[in-house]
Amino acid sequence: VSHGGEGAAPVATLSVAFGRMGAAGVGITATLYDLSGGKRGLLPPAARLVLRGGGGGGTSNADEWEVCEERAATLSFEPEHGDVSSSYRSEMGLLDFKEEVVANKIHVGSSDTR
C-alpha cells in the first residue's frame, strides 16, 4: 500500500496468510503494519483480521479488523491454589536453596493500567 505517484514510499505493508490456524482449524489472517513512522526492525502490527473457515459461506460477527494498541499492563504469577513443591535445587540438598519451592501450576493474571 502506498500513496502518491510512481516511486512513492510505501506507508503500510499487508501480510496475508492462508492455511492452518493451530487448534482453530483453517482460515485467513491479514496483518497490517504501519510504515509511516520511519521505524526500522521488527514492527508491531497496526491491525489484523482473522477469518476462520467454517464452511458456511458467510461471515460472522467476529470477522472484523482488530486495531492493535500498545498499553501498559501489570502481570502477576501465582501458584494456582497455593499448590507448590520443593524445588529441584532443594531436593538435591543445596543448602542455599533448602526452603525454595516451585509452583506445580501457575496462574497468570494481568491488570490493565490504562
C-alpha positions in Angstrom: 0.0 0.0 0.0 1.4 3.4 -0.9 0.4 6.9 -1.7 1.3 9.3 -4.4 2.6 8.6 -7.9 5.4 6.4 -9.2 8.3 5.9 -6.9 6.3 6.8 -3.8 7.5 5.4 -0.5 5.2 2.7 1.0 3.2 3.7 4.1 2.0 0.3 5.1 2.5 -3.4 4.5 -0.3 -6.0 4.4 0.7 -9.6 5.2 -1.8 -12.3 4.3 -1.5 -15.9 5.5 -3.7 -18.8 4.3 -4.0 -22.2 6.0 -4.0 -23.9 9.3 -4.5 -21.7 12.4 -3.5 -24.0 15.2 -6.4 -25.6 17.1 -8.8 -23.1 15.5 -8.8 -25.0 12.2 -8.2 -23.3 8.8 -8.6 -19.7 7.7 -7.0 -16.5 6.6 -5.1 -14.0 8.7 -4.4 -10.5 7.4 -2.0 -8.3 9.3 -1.4 -4.6 8.6 1.9 -2.9 9.5 2.3 0.9 9.6 5.5 2.0 7.9 4.8 5.8 8.2 6.7 6.2 11.5 10.1 5.6 9.8 11.0 2.9 12.4 13.3 0.1 11.4 13.4 -3.5 12.6 10.5 -5.6 13.9 7.3 -3.6 13.8 4.2 -4.3 15.9 1.0 -4.9 13.9 -1.3 -1.9 13.5 -4.3 -4.1 12.8 -5.3 -7.6 12.0 -8.2 -9.6 10.5 -8.8 -13.2 11.2 -11.3 -15.1 9.1 -11.9 -18.7 10.3 -13.1 -21.3 7.8 -16.5 -22.5 8.9 -17.8 -23.9 5.7 -21.0 -21.8 5.9 -20.0 -19.4 3.2 -20.8 -16.3 5.2 -19.1 -14.0 7.7 -19.5 -13.9 11.4 -19.6 -11.0 13.8 -16.0 -11.9 14.8 -14.8 -11.2 11.2 -13.7 -7.6 11.6 -10.5 -5.7 11.8 -8.9 -5.6 15.3 -6.9 -2.4 15.8 -3.8 -3.1 17.9 -2.9 -0.6 20.6 0.0 -0.6 22.9 -1.0 -0.4 26.5 0.8 -1.0 29.8 -0.3 -3.9 32.0 1.0 -5.5 35.1 1.4 -9.2 35.1 1.3 -11.4 38.2 2.4 -15.0 38.5 1.0 -17.0 41.4 0.9 -20.7 42.3 -2.6 -22.0 41.4 -4.5 -22.7 44.7 -1.1 -22.5 46.6 0.0 -25.8 45.1 3.8 -25.9 45.5 6.6 -28.5 45.7 10.2 -28.4 46.8 12.4 -27.1 44.0 15.0 -29.4 42.2 17.8 -27.4 43.9 16.2 -28.0 47.3 15.7 -31.7 46.6 19.4 -32.0 45.6 20.5 -30.8 49.0 21.8 -27.3 48.1 21.8 -25.6 51.5 21.3 -22.1 50.0 18.0 -23.3 48.4 16.7 -25.6 51.1 13.5 -23.5 51.6 12.9 -22.9 47.8 9.6 -24.1 46.4 8.1 -24.0 42.9 4.5 -23.9 41.7 3.1 -27.1 40.3 0.6 -24.9 38.3 1.0 -21.2 37.6 -1.9 -18.8 37.4 -1.1 -15.7 35.3 -3.1 -12.6 35.9 -3.0 -9.2 34.4 -4.3 -5.8 35.2 -4.7 -3.2 32.5 -3.1 0.1 33.8 -4.9 2.4 31.4 
